[in-house]
Amino acid sequence: MGENAILDWLNQSLSLAGFITTPLEVLGFVTGAICVYLNTQQNVWGWFFGIINAVLYAFVFLEARLYADMSLQGYYFFTSIYGWWAWLYGGKNNNPLPVSRTPMRLYGLFVGLFVAATLLWGFLLNRYTDASLSYVDSALTAASLLGQWMMARKYLENWLVWIVADACYVGMYIYKDLHLTALLYAIFLILAAMGYFQWRRDLRGRVIEGVKG
């Protein structure tokens, strides 16, 4: 089977449990769910599945003309490599990186980057491409950029960013008829809530141990 034949097969329409989808989207669904679940458990293998998921969804979003989301997959690819390293060796003395709270000094920077990226990216997509939902897609992409980097640094509040972003993504993907991906992001939303409470519990446990010590 040649390369074009494989791509054609991956992009062919099929009905799965009432959803109109493609094999490519199904593979993205499975690897994405595994990735986020493992991240909630602080399992570094989540980054491995994140790398695979980024490649798969780059093609999904190319077909849907969600170019900001497509380019975001490249960022996911490289930050997944970085996150894998950071979680193993990014702590003090090259130890595993622990969960921590986001430094207050970063919040203003994050807000500024979010607004600037949304406006600039949205303008460029709207003016120079046939992108769909340019500014909405760009805003969610900017939020995802921040959330992914915060996760790689094991900042607890990354899950709050993902909760908001995933809820908005569900609506956008339903609108774009990517129903299986919308379901995936609904699952991401639930997992993000789980991740927040689990990471917060881990952080509190270490603080209590530190006080006792």
C-alpha positions as CSV (number, residue, x, y, z in Angstrom):
1,M,0.0,0.0,0.0
2,G,1.5,3.3,-1.1
3,E,1.7,6.5,0.9
4,N,-1.2,8.1,-0.9
5,A,-3.3,5.0,-0.5
6,I,-2.6,5.0,3.3
7,L,-3.6,8.6,3.6
8,D,-6.7,8.0,1.6
9,W,-7.7,5.1,3.9
10,L,-7.0,7.2,7.0
11,N,-9.2,10.0,5.8
12,Q,-12.1,7.9,4.5
13,S,-15.4,8.5,6.2
14,L,-16.9,5.8,8.4
15,S,-19.7,5.6,11.0
16,L,-18.7,4.7,14.5
17,A,-21.4,4.5,17.2
18,G,-23.4,7.1,15.4
19,F,-20.5,9.4,14.7
20,I,-19.3,10.2,11.2
21,T,-15.5,10.1,11.5
22,T,-12.3,8.8,9.9
23,P,-9.7,6.2,11.0
24,L,-7.3,9.1,11.5
25,E,-9.6,10.8,13.9
26,V,-10.2,7.5,15.8
27,L,-6.4,7.0,16.2
28,G,-6.1,10.6,17.4
29,F,-9.0,10.0,19.9
30,V,-7.4,6.9,21.4
31,T,-3.8,8.3,21.7
32,G,-5.2,11.6,23.0
33,A,-7.2,10.0,25.7
34,I,-4.3,7.8,26.8
35,C,-2.0,10.8,26.8
36,V,-4.1,13.0,29.1
37,Y,-5.0,10.2,31.4
38,L,-1.3,9.3,32.0
39,N,-0.6,13.0,32.5
40,T,-3.1,13.2,35.3
41,Q,-1.3,10.3,36.9
42,Q,2.1,12.1,36.4
43,N,3.2,9.2,34.3
44,V,6.0,10.2,31.8
45,W,4.7,7.8,29.2
46,G,1.9,10.3,28.6
47,W,4.4,12.4,26.7
48,F,5.1,9.5,24.3
49,F,1.5,9.2,23.4
50,G,1.3,13.0,23.2
51,I,4.0,12.9,20.5
52,I,2.0,10.4,18.4
53,N,-1.2,12.3,19.0
54,A,0.3,15.5,17.7
55,V,1.3,13.9,14.4
56,L,-2.1,12.4,13.9
57,Y,-4.1,15.5,14.7
58,A,-2.0,17.7,12.5
59,F,-3.5,15.8,9.6
60,V,-7.0,15.9,11.1
61,F,-7.0,19.7,11.5
62,L,-5.5,20.1,8.0
63,E,-8.5,18.5,6.6
64,A,-10.9,20.6,8.7
65,R,-9.0,23.9,7.8
66,L,-8.3,24.6,11.4
67,Y,-4.9,25.9,10.7
68,A,-4.1,27.4,14.1
69,D,-4.9,24.0,15.7
70,M,-2.8,22.3,13.0
71,S,0.2,24.4,13.7
72,L,-0.4,23.9,17.4
73,Q,0.4,20.2,16.9
74,G,4.0,21.0,16.0
75,Y,4.3,22.9,19.3
76,Y,2.8,19.9,21.1
77,F,5.3,17.6,19.4
78,F,8.3,19.5,20.7
79,T,6.9,20.4,24.1
80,S,6.1,16.7,24.6
81,I,9.7,15.9,24.1
82,Y,10.7,18.7,26.5
83,G,8.0,17.6,29.1
84,W,9.2,14.1,29.0
85,W,12.7,15.3,29.9
86,A,11.6,17.8,32.4
87,W,9.4,15.4,34.4
88,L,12.3,13.0,34.6
89,Y,15.2,15.4,35.2
90,G,13.9,19.0,35.5
91,G,13.9,19.2,39.3
92,K,16.7,20.1,41.6
93,N,19.9,18.2,41.1
94,N,18.4,16.6,38.0
95,N,15.7,14.8,40.0
96,P,12.1,14.3,38.8
97,L,10.1,17.6,38.6
98,P,7.6,18.0,41.4
99,V,4.1,19.6,41.2
100,S,4.2,23.3,42.1
101,R,2.1,26.4,41.9
102,T,2.5,28.9,39.0
103,P,4.8,31.7,40.2
104,M,2.7,34.9,40.5
105,R,5.2,36.9,38.4
106,L,4.2,34.8,35.4
107,Y,0.4,35.6,35.4
108,G,0.8,39.1,33.8
109,L,3.1,37.6,31.2
110,F,0.7,34.8,30.4
111,V,-2.3,37.3,29.9
112,G,-0.2,39.5,27.7
113,L,1.0,36.6,25.5
114,F,-2.6,35.2,25.3
115,V,-4.1,38.5,24.1
116,A,-1.2,39.3,21.7
117,A,-1.2,35.8,20.2
118,T,-4.9,35.6,19.7
119,L,-5.2,39.0,17.9
120,L,-2.1,38.5,15.8
121,W,-2.8,34.9,14.8
122,G,-6.4,35.6,14.2
123,F,-5.7,38.5,12.0
124,L,-3.2,36.6,9.9
125,L,-5.4,33.6,9.5
126,N,-8.4,35.8,8.7
127,R,-6.6,37.9,6.1
128,Y,-4.3,35.4,4.4
129,T,-6.0,32.0,4.6
130,D,-9.4,30.3,4.2
131,A,-9.3,29.3,7.9
132,S,-12.5,28.6,9.7
133,L,-13.3,30.5,13.0
134,S,-10.1,32.4,12.8
135,Y,-10.2,34.3,16.1
136,V,-11.9,31.5,18.2
137,D,-9.4,29.0,16.9
138,S,-6.5,31.4,17.6
139,A,-7.7,32.1,21.2
140,L,-8.0,28.4,22.0
141,T,-4.7,27.8,20.4
142,A,-3.0,30.5,22.5
143,A,-4.6,29.0,25.7
144,S,-3.4,25.6,24.7
145,L,0.2,26.9,24.2
146,L,0.2,28.2,27.7
147,G,-1.5,25.2,29.2
148,Q,0.9,22.8,27.5
149,W,4.0,24.7,28.7
150,M,2.6,24.9,32.2
151,M,2.0,21.2,32.2
152,A,5.5,20.5,31.1
153,R,6.7,22.6,34.1
154,K,4.2,20.7,36.3
155,Y,2.4,23.9,37.4
156,L,-0.8,22.9,39.1
157,E,-2.9,25.6,37.4
158,N,-2.3,24.1,33.9
159,W,-5.4,22.0,34.6
160,L,-7.5,25.1,35.1
161,V,-6.4,26.5,31.7
162,W,-7.3,23.1,30.1
163,I,-10.7,23.0,31.8
164,V,-11.7,26.3,30.2
165,A,-10.1,25.5,26.9
166,D,-11.5,22.0,26.6
167,A,-15.0,23.2,27.3
168,C,-14.7,25.8,24.5
169,Y,-13.1,23.2,22.2
170,V,-16.1,20.9,22.6
171,G,-18.4,23.6,21.1
172,M,-16.1,24.4,18.3
173,Y,-15.6,20.8,17.2
174,I,-19.3,20.1,17.3
175,Y,-19.8,23.2,15.0
176,K,-17.1,21.8,12.6
177,D,-18.8,18.3,12.6
178,L,-15.7,16.8,14.2
179,H,-18.0,14.9,16.6
180,L,-15.6,12.3,17.8
181,T,-13.0,14.9,18.5
182,A,-15.7,16.9,20.4
183,L,-16.3,13.8,22.5
184,L,-12.6,13.4,23.1
185,Y,-12.4,17.0,24.4
186,A,-15.4,16.3,26.6
187,I,-13.3,13.4,28.1
188,F,-10.3,15.8,28.3
189,L,-12.5,18.1,30.3
190,I,-13.3,15.4,32.8
191,L,-9.7,14.3,32.9
192,A,-8.5,17.9,33.4
193,A,-10.8,18.2,36.5
194,M,-9.4,14.9,37.8
195,G,-5.9,16.0,37.1
196,Y,-6.4,19.3,39.0
197,F,-7.6,17.6,42.2
198,Q,-5.1,14.8,42.0
199,W,-2.1,17.1,41.5
200,R,-3.4,19.5,44.2
201,R,-3.6,16.5,46.6
202,D,-0.1,15.5,45.7
203,L,1.1,19.1,46.3
204,R,-0.6,19.4,49.6
205,G,0.8,16.0,50.7
206,R,4.4,17.2,50.0
207,V,3.8,20.5,51.8
208,I,2.5,18.6,54.9
209,E,5.5,16.3,54.8
210,G,7.8,19.3,54.5
211,V,6.2,20.9,57.6
212,K,6.5,17.7,59.6
213,G,10.1,17.3,58.5
